[in-house]
């Protein structure tokens, strides 16, 4: 190549060429360094057995190769994420290992297996998206750098290259509004507490859970710098936020002539204020925000902006929506001519009464060409692309949402996710399907769904579950046990069948006390018959007695045991309800006592796994505080989100309920105890219970609990296998 440049003035041409190539050379070195560092973090004892090499992308898309050479395992990729994917391919396919949030198996053979034939994998997807605004709170509210580093490694290993990155956004806005003349006092009623940022940035609420300390803003600016540096050195392109019009309440006093619209999320929170995109300040603020953000954190030209998230626009006139969309994009473009607008398609799913074809088409087509990228946010539930002509020609990404609110349950659409992405990719009507992704509201649950979904990254055909499940069992449990394979086929047909309900069923245990089988956010309808899950429990217990004991198995054993116990609360509830209605005091006493005992037993079971404990969540929240007052504020945020969500009258109570040790015994059980005491009094006196007064009393009790400070265990207690076996011996016969 250099010889071809030798024309008159060849020395200067060569110099220019070398200068041009220099940044690429440095970038390649940095990627290799980052890749070696990731390998060292993941498998430190075997890291020296791996060699990292670069390879060119294929048709502009990521690829990796794996082969053996001179006693080493060679991992090639066009960036750090591709190399990490090569590593995970080797670990799962050759060493039968697995890395998940809930139990990992890294028991590598003493002698690493040889790759007899070079592996070459290219992805059909330009983008593999990750995260949802909600994930940053339902799971990530209190994460430090150590936890983020672990997650970024998981992302890379699973092929993620396009993560949402909104940590530290509050600091950017603080800088912007301070430069615009706002005082700290004026901003106090704007910034929410740390557990509510997702809905704050989507314009749903202001100030709730605050006031936000400046120490938080500064520390999370630093955390965002680390997150972005690591993601970028691994070849990822983070999606940063953009302005959609949400401004502080003090804005109307600061700019009395500004065109503001009050809007309300209708979930018990005060109005928020949206600046009209026609107002000249809209473009000015949007530009200022992106410029400030770029100065602080750099940019990869991908910007997240969601208009009217769970709020209806003031008009359904297509011309109005088109003009609005064009102005939002223009605001991005003024700050970054290479900007691409990344938009969650949730509004088209959640408010389909408003967003009909003319409205959606007008909103999307106002943005030129491929400068807008749509996230089909819950494609495994309802693929919006099918009723929008593949988003009217815009590039889009097929996403699995899966979990709502961080609720704890076994649930998923195993067969649907095994086929969905590939079927869409190969459908001529799917248009510009440029990627796949994970947009769950919370993580650290149902690991099988995420291992399955990201298997699509490197293939174009549907996943054959009858072949995939045995491999999953082997990698997770280090056994080819037919019993465990059969157990997973039962799970596939029950908890993971994806039928009848949108998201996982809850246990009545976590519901505010009631005679009914369900409450507003505690939906107890199962997508299978309770008894159909029991044979899977039998098989897991049998496997435990045969010595299967990997970390993943112990987690799954507890999770399956938890699920059957949680399900059993339903029949128990019916027994004490019937006893009460029949005025059978003895039977009511027996069954209500059994109901409370079930809650306590579940608490003991879940205490054996850190994954299911309240203590770590609260301790992590408090660790972010620099003063006793800050620690108390963060603990209150952490308690509130997973119980009431808002204040004592919040209509969202229990939306984010968790079956966690500590929460069961200290929150859910005392509520039921108070309810049963009321009913016992009613049976003794023959008077009707005052349920309306009880509801008021329990709301006040819940709010008091939210504002309490108390230390809960952060280290697991008891042996998961022994406790699961004990629960089996106690309850299995009763469940026949």
Beta strands, then each sheet from edge to edge (+ up, - down):
strand 1: 50-54
strand 2: 63-69
strand 3: 72-77
strand 4: 119-122
strand 5: 127-130
strand 6: 162-163
strand 7: 240-241
strand 8: 246-247
strand 9: 260-263
strand 10: 272-275
strand 11: 302-304
strand 12: 340-344
strand 13: 372-376
strand 14: 395-400
strand 15: 433-438
sheet 1: 1+ 3+ 2- 4+
sheet 2: 6+ 5+ 15+ 14+ 13+ 12+ 11+ 7+
sheet 3: 8+ 10- 9+
end
